[in-house]
Amino acid sequence: MIELDGSLGKSDVVNSELISLERELSSLRRIGSIDSFGLYLYGLVLKDKGCESLAVTVFVESVNSFPWNWSAWSELQSLCTSTDTLNKLNLKNHWMKDFFLASAYQELKMHEEALKRYECLLGVFRSSDYIQSQIATALYSLRELDEAEVIFEDLLRNDPYRVESMDIYSNLLYAKECFSALSFLAHRVFLTDKYRPESCCIIANYYSLKGQHEKSVLYFRRALKLNRKYLSAWTLMGHEYVEMKNTPAAIDAYRRAIEINPRDYRAWYGLGQTYEVMNMPFYALYYFRKSSYLQPNDSRLWIAMAQCYESAPLQMLEEAIKCYTRAANSNDSEGIALHQLAKLHGVLGHSEQAAFFYKKDLERMEAEGRQGPNMVEAMLYLARYYKSEKKLEEAEFYCTRLLDYTGPERETAKSLLRGLRIAQTAFPSMDIGHFESHVHIGNGVGLLTDLKYLMITWEK
């Protein structure tokens, strides 16, 4: 196994003993004189030889014979790369089967199903730290960061020397930018056991949050010396190399992660970002598509793909709109998708759709209590849109709201509002479009002058 891994990753070493092992174990299985552990070994041999279908059958026989061998369940899980394979397994009912299915769902990114399974198991194994950590991991994957943080804190309170799954907790603290909590966690695991891959990963995250990317890479490398197949370390080290603008090293790290687990959407996404930085949008699109296929409910992946379609070499705005629509339907917490949908529809001349998305984006910002240029842009567009549609009350509503802001938008709103009020009071039957084409109201020109100008123009 050490030779297979090699010093620089996967090598071409072939185990010459596999053929004789398979011959012996298959004959024992055929005559029925093999126990569950023999079947487990036979499954490993078949897996190494690439006979995956038969290996699945043999592993199922092993776990049905002796359900408490978690190693056999783990090997079976590694071969279940799709829900179809998982659903076809003929497994006996046992509580170990529930542990297996929950873990498999987690691996297949079916986090809600995994969460349900673990919550049911928690009803039986009430004081299991393992189940608690898996629930927290599922919540983290579902972006329920606050709930996951509470569970991780409870785990540390119950077991201060715990290192297992604390690397996920460090990722969570990194995402929330909780510098002091991450510093405390890194210090704690260093004192507990600094030669664990998880400990090195946590310390690397700490240095990354401090902006010390060289030190972060050093600790990720230490983690990989301890465990060459430590998936998170390869992916996160790729992120660090991107920050350091070392794109060849980043690409190599992401590809190593994909070799270990082709279903790791973060590595595919990282490759997409790296090729995007290198101004290779078609390569970037390929990798973004891969990541969104593996994690279809993550809005960030759809937004990244949409921005790639929007980029100067491509300018495929219709495709970008489709991606932003998927992002908006995938709980886009940052609200990027709605704003971009409004802008793109505006660019393409779809004024009705643009107004619809601007209005939805405005409602979202108001509900979240946000302010900023996006809100001003939305109100200005809606004021102009409703004016063009002769819906004067709605137009006046948005113009009045814009008066609370400073800057050129306020003057534009004043100008629009002045024109609206003239149209409503002096000439209620006049066509607004005709009115706009004849009247120019400049900054500093009084309402009386505008009226005189309007009267002369209207007479002509």
C-alpha positions in Angstrom: 0.0 0.0 0.0 2.9 2.4 0.7 4.4 1.5 -2.7 1.1 2.2 -4.4 0.8 5.7 -2.9 4.4 6.5 -3.7 6.3 9.6 -2.5 4.6 11.9 -5.0 1.2 10.5 -5.3 -0.2 7.5 -7.2 2.4 5.2 -8.8 2.2 2.4 -11.4 3.2 -0.4 -8.9 1.2 -3.6 -9.4 0.7 -6.1 -6.5 1.8 -9.4 -8.0 0.1 -11.3 -5.2 -3.4 -10.3 -6.2 -3.9 -13.1 -8.8 -3.0 -16.0 -6.4 -5.0 -14.3 -3.6 -8.0 -14.0 -5.7 -7.8 -17.6 -6.9 -7.5 -18.9 -3.4 -10.3 -16.7 -1.9 -12.7 -17.3 -4.8 -12.4 -21.1 -4.4 -13.0 -20.8 -0.6 -16.1 -18.6 -1.3 -17.4 -21.1 -3.9 -17.3 -24.0 -1.5 -18.7 -21.9 1.3 -15.8 -22.2 3.7 -15.0 -18.5 4.1 -16.1 -16.2 7.0 -17.0 -12.5 6.8 -13.4 -11.4 7.3 -12.2 -13.6 4.5 -15.0 -12.1 2.3 -13.8 -8.6 3.4 -10.2 -9.5 2.3 -11.6 -11.0 -1.0 -13.5 -7.7 -1.6 -10.3 -5.7 -1.1 -8.5 -7.9 -3.7 -11.3 -7.5 -6.2 -11.4 -3.8 -5.7 -7.6 -3.5 -6.3 -7.9 -5.5 -9.4 -10.7 -3.2 -10.7 -13.5 -5.8 -10.5 -15.8 -3.3 -8.7 -19.2 -4.9 -9.4 -18.1 -8.3 -8.0 -16.4 -6.5 -5.1 -19.7 -4.8 -4.1 -21.4 -8.2 -4.1 -18.7 -9.7 -1.9 -18.6 -6.7 0.6 -22.5 -7.0 0.9 -22.1 -10.7 1.8 -19.4 -9.8 4.3 -21.5 -7.1 6.1 -24.6 -9.2 6.0 -22.7 -12.1 7.7 -21.0 -9.8 10.3 -22.5 -6.3 10.4 -20.0 -4.9 13.0 -17.0 -4.7 10.7 -17.0 -0.9 9.9 -14.0 -1.4 7.6 -16.1 -3.5 5.3 -18.9 -0.9 5.3 -16.3 1.8 4.5 -14.9 -0.1 1.5 -18.5 -0.7 0.3 -19.3 3.0 0.6 -16.2 3.9 -1.5 -17.7 1.8 -4.3 -21.2 3.4 -4.1 -20.5 6.4 -6.3 -24.2 7.0 -7.2 -27.6 6.7 -5.5 -28.6 4.0 -8.0 -25.7 1.7 -6.8 -26.7 2.5 -3.2 -30.4 1.7 -3.7 -29.6 -1.7 -5.4 -27.7 -3.1 -2.4 -29.4 -6.1 -0.8 -28.6 -5.3 2.8 -30.1 -6.9 5.9 -31.8 -4.6 8.4 -29.5 -3.7 11.2 -28.6 -0.5 13.1 -25.1 -0.6 11.4 -26.9 -0.3 8.1 -28.3 3.0 9.3 -24.8 4.2 10.1 -23.6 3.1 6.7 -26.5 4.8 4.8 -26.1 8.0 6.7 -22.4 8.1 6.0 -23.0 7.3 2.3 -25.7 10.0 2.0 -23.1 12.5 3.4 -20.6 11.4 0.9 -23.1 11.7 -2.0 -24.0 15.3 -0.9 -27.5 14.2 0.2 -27.1 16.1 3.4 -30.7 16.4 4.4 -31.2 12.6 4.1 -28.0 12.1 6.1 -29.2 14.5 8.8 -32.5 12.6 9.2 -30.7 9.2 9.5 -28.3 10.6 12.2 -31.1 12.2 14.1 -32.9 8.9 14.3 -29.7 7.1 15.4 -29.2 9.8 18.1 -32.5 8.7 19.6 -30.9 5.3 20.3 -27.2 6.3 20.9 -27.9 9.4 22.9 -24.4 10.2 24.1 -22.6 9.4 20.9 -20.0 12.1 20.1 -19.5 10.6 16.6 -23.2 11.1 15.7 -23.2 14.6 17.1 -20.1 15.5 15.0 -21.7 14.0 11.9 -24.9 16.1 12.5 -22.8 19.2 12.8 -20.9 18.3 9.6 -24.2 17.9 7.7 -25.5 21.2 9.0 -22.2 22.8 8.0 -22.6 21.4 4.5 -26.2 22.8 4.4 -24.7 26.2 5.3 -26.5 26.2 8.6 -23.4 27.6 10.2 -24.8 28.9 13.5 -26.5 25.6 14.4 -23.4 23.6 13.5 -21.3 25.9 15.6 -23.4 25.3 18.7 -23.0 21.5 18.3 -19.2 21.7 17.8 -18.9 23.9 20.9 -20.9 21.3 22.9 -18.6 18.5 21.6 -15.5 20.4 22.8 -17.1 21.1 26.1 -17.9 17.4 26.6 -14.5 16.3 25.3 -11.8 19.0 25.5 -9.1 16.8 24.0 -11.2 15.9 20.9 -9.4 16.2 17.5 -11.7 14.1 15.3 -13.9 16.3 13.0 -12.5 19.5 14.6 -11.0 20.3 11.2 -14.6 20.8 9.9 -15.2 23.1 12.9 -12.1 25.1 11.9 -13.5 25.4 8.4 -16.7 26.8 9.8 -14.8 29.3 12.0 -12.8 30.3 9.0 -16.0 30.9 6.9 -17.4 33.0 9.8 -14.1 34.8 10.3 -14.1 34.0 14.0 -10.4 34.8 14.5 -10.3 34.4 18.3 -12.3 31.1 18.4 -10.1 29.7 15.6 -6.9 30.8 17.4 -8.1 29.1 20.6 -9.0 25.9 18.8 -5.6 25.8 17.0 -3.8 26.3 20.3 -5.8 23.6 22.0 -5.3 20.9 19.3 -1.5 21.8 19.1 -1.2 21.0 22.9 -3.4 17.9 22.6 -1.7 16.2 19.6 0.3 18.3 17.1 1.1 15.2 15.0 -2.4 14.6 13.8 -3.4 15.6 10.2 -6.5 17.3 11.6 -4.4 19.4 14.0 -2.1 20.5 11.2 -5.1 21.4 9.0 -6.6 23.5 11.9 -3.3 25.4 12.4 -3.1 25.9 8.6 -6.6 27.5 8.6 -5.6 29.8 11.5 -2.5 31.1 9.5 -4.7 31.4 6.4 -7.2 33.6 8.2 -4.2 35.7 9.4 -3.2 36.1 5.8 0.1 34.2 6.3 -0.4 31.9 3.3 3.2 30.5 3.2 2.9 29.2 6.8 -0.6 27.9 6.0 0.9 25.8 3.1 3.7 24.6 5.3 1.1 23.1 7.8 -1.1 21.6 5.0 2.1 19.9 3.7 2.7 18.5 7.2 -0.9 17.2 7.3 -0.3 15.4 3.9 3.0 13.9 5.1 0.9 12.3 7.9 -1.9 11.3 5.6 -1.4 11.4 1.8 -5.1 10.9 1.2 -6.3 13.7 3.4 -8.7 15.3 0.9 -9.4 18.6 2.7 -5.7 19.4 2.9 -5.2 19.0 -0.8 -8.2 21.2 -1.6 -7.5 23.9 1.0 -3.8 24.0 0.0 -5.0 24.6 -3.6 -6.9 27.7 -2.2 -3.8 28.9 -0.5 -1.7 28.6 -3.7 -4.4 30.6 -5.6 -4.0 33.4 -2.9 -0.3 33.3 -3.5 -0.9 33.5 -7.3 1.0 30.2 -7.8 -1.4 28.7 -10.3 0.6 25.6 -11.4 0.9 24.5 -7.7 -2.8 25.2 -7.2 -3.8 23.1 -10.2 -1.6 20.3 -9.0 -3.2 20.3 -5.5 -6.7 20.4 -6.9 -6.0 17.5 -9.3 -4.6 15.4 -6.4 -7.8 16.0 -4.5 -9.9 14.8 -7.5 -7.7 11.7 -7.8 -8.5 10.8 -4.2 -12.2 11.7 -4.6 -13.7 12.5 -8.0 -16.9 13.7 -6.2 -15.2 16.5 -4.3 -17.0 19.5 -5.8 -14.7 22.0 -4.0 -11.6 20.8 -6.0 -13.5 21.0 -9.3 -14.7 24.5 -8.3 -11.1 25.5 -7.4 -9.9 24.4 -10.8 -12.6 26.5 -12.4 -11.5 29.5 -10.4 -7.8 29.0 -11.2 -8.4 28.7 -15.0 -10.7 31.8 -14.8 -7.8 33.7 -13.2 -5.6 32.5 -16.1 -8.2 33.9 -18.6 -9.1 30.5 -20.0 -12.9 30.7 -19.7 -13.7 27.5 -21.6 -11.6 25.4 -19.3 -13.1 27.3 -16.3 -16.6 26.5 -17.6 -15.9 22.8 -17.9 -14.8 22.6 -14.2 -17.6 24.9 -13.0 -20.1 22.6 -14.7 -18.5 19.6 -13.0 -18.8 21.2 -9.6 -22.4 22.3 -10.1 -23.3 18.8 -11.2 -22.0 17.4 -8.0 -23.5 20.1 -5.8 -26.5 21.4 -7.7 -28.0 23.3 -4.7 -25.0 25.5 -4.0 -25.8 29.0 -5.4 -22.1 30.0 -5.3 -21.2 27.5 -8.1 -24.0 28.7 -10.4 -22.9 32.4 -9.8 -19.3 31.5 -10.6 -20.5 29.8 -13.9 -22.7 32.8 -14.7 -19.9 35.3 -14.2 -17.8 33.2 -16.5 -20.5 33.4 -19.2 -20.6 37.1 -18.7 -16.9 37.6 -19.1 -15.5 39.6 -22.0 -14.3 36.7 -24.2 -17.7 34.9 -24.1 -20.5 37.5 -23.5 -23.1 34.6 -23.5 -25.7 36.6 -21.6 -28.6 34.3 -22.1 -26.6 31.4 -20.6 -25.6 33.6 -17.7 -29.2 34.4 -17.1 -30.0 30.7 -16.8 -27.2 30.2 -14.3 -28.3 33.2 -12.2 -31.8 31.8 -12.2 -30.6 28.5 -10.8 -28.6 30.4 -8.2 -31.6 32.5 -7.2 -33.6 29.2 -6.7 -30.8 27.7 -4.6 -31.1 30.1 -1.6 -28.6 32.7 -2.7 -28.0 34.3 0.7 -25.8 37.1 -0.7 -28.5 38.3 -3.2 -26.0 38.4 -6.1 -28.2 36.5 -8.5 -31.3 38.7 -8.3 -29.3 41.9 -8.9 -27.4 40.4 -11.8 -30.6 39.0 -13.3 -32.1 42.5 -13.2 -29.0 44.1 -14.8 -28.7 41.5 -17.6 -32.4 41.7 -18.5 -32.0 45.5 -18.6 -28.9 45.2 -20.9 -30.9 42.8 -23.2 -33.9 45.3 -23.3 -36.2 43.0 -21.4 -37.6 45.9 -19.3 -40.5 44.0 -17.8 -38.3 41.2 -16.5 -35.7 43.6 -15.4 -38.3 45.6 -13.3 -39.6 42.3 -11.8 -36.1 41.3 -10.6 -35.2 44.8 -9.4 -38.4 44.8 -7.4 -37.7 41.4 -5.9 -34.1 42.4 -5.1 -35.3 45.6 -3.4 -37.8 43.6 -1.3 -35.0 41.3 -0.2 -32.7 44.2 0.8 -35.5 45.9 2.7 -36.3 42.6 4.6 -32.6 42.2 5.5 -32.2 45.9 6.4 -29.5 46.4 3.8 -28.4 49.7 2.2 -26.1 50.5 -0.7 -25.7 51.3 -4.3 -27.7 48.2 -5.4 -30.8 49.7 -3.6 -30.4 53.1 -5.3 -29.9 51.4 -8.7 -33.1 49.3 -8.3 -35.2 52.3 -7.2 -33.9 54.5 -10.1 -34.6 51.8 -12.7 -38.1 51.2 -11.3 -38.9 54.9 -11.2 -38.0 55.2 -14.9 -39.7 51.9 -15.8 -43.0 52.9 -14.2 -42.8 56.4 -15.8 -42.4 54.8 -19.2 -45.4 52.6 -18.5 -47.4 55.6 -17.5 -47.9 54.3 -13.9 -47.2 57.7 -12.4 -48.1 56.9 -8.7 -45.5 54.0 -8.6 -42.9 56.1 -10.4 -43.5 59.0 -7.9 -43.2 56.6 -5.0 -39.7 55.4 -6.0 -38.6 59.0 -7.0 -39.6 60.3 -3.5 -37.6 57.5 -1.8 -34.5 58.4 -3.8 -34.6 62.0 -2.4 -33.3 60.5 0.9 -30.0 59.7 -0.8 -27.1 62.0 -1.8 -25.3 62.0 -5.1 -26.3 62.3 -8.8 -29.2 59.9 -8.3 -31.0 62.4 -6.1 -30.8 65.1 -8.8 -32.1 62.6 -11.3 -35.0 61.7 -9.0 -35.8 65.5 -8.5 -35.8 65.9 -12.3 -38.1 62.9 -12.8 -40.4 63.9 -10.0 -40.7 67.4 -11.3 -41.7 66.1 -14.7 -44.2 63.7 -13.1 -45.9 66.4 -11.1 -46.2 68.7 -14.0 -47.8 65.9 -16.1 -50.2 65.0 -13.3 -51.4 68.5 -12.4 -51.1 70.7 -15.5 -51.7 68.2 -18.3 -53.4 65.1 -16.9 -54.4 63.9 -20.4 -51.0 64.5 -22.0 -48.9 61.6 -23.3 -45.9 61.2 -20.9 -43.7 60.0 -23.7 -44.5 63.0 -25.8 -43.9 65.2 -22.7 -40.5 63.7 -22.1 -39.4 64.2 -25.7 -40.2 67.9 -25.6 -39.2 69.0 -22.1 -35.7 69.3 -20.9 -35.4 70.2 -17.2 -31.8 71.1 -16.2 -30.3 71.4 -12.8 -31.1 74.7 -11.2 -34.0 75.6 -13.6 -37.1 76.6 -11.6 -40.5 75.0 -12.0 -42.0 78.2 -13.3 -39.5 78.4 -16.2 -40.2 74.8 -17.0 -43.9 75.5 -17.2 -43.4 78.5 -19.5 -41.1 76.4 -21.7 -43.7 73.6 -21.7 -46.5 75.9 -22.7 -44.6 77.3 -25.7 -43.5 73.8 -26.8 -47.1 72.5 -26.4 -48.5 75.4 -28.5 -46.1 74.8 -31.3 
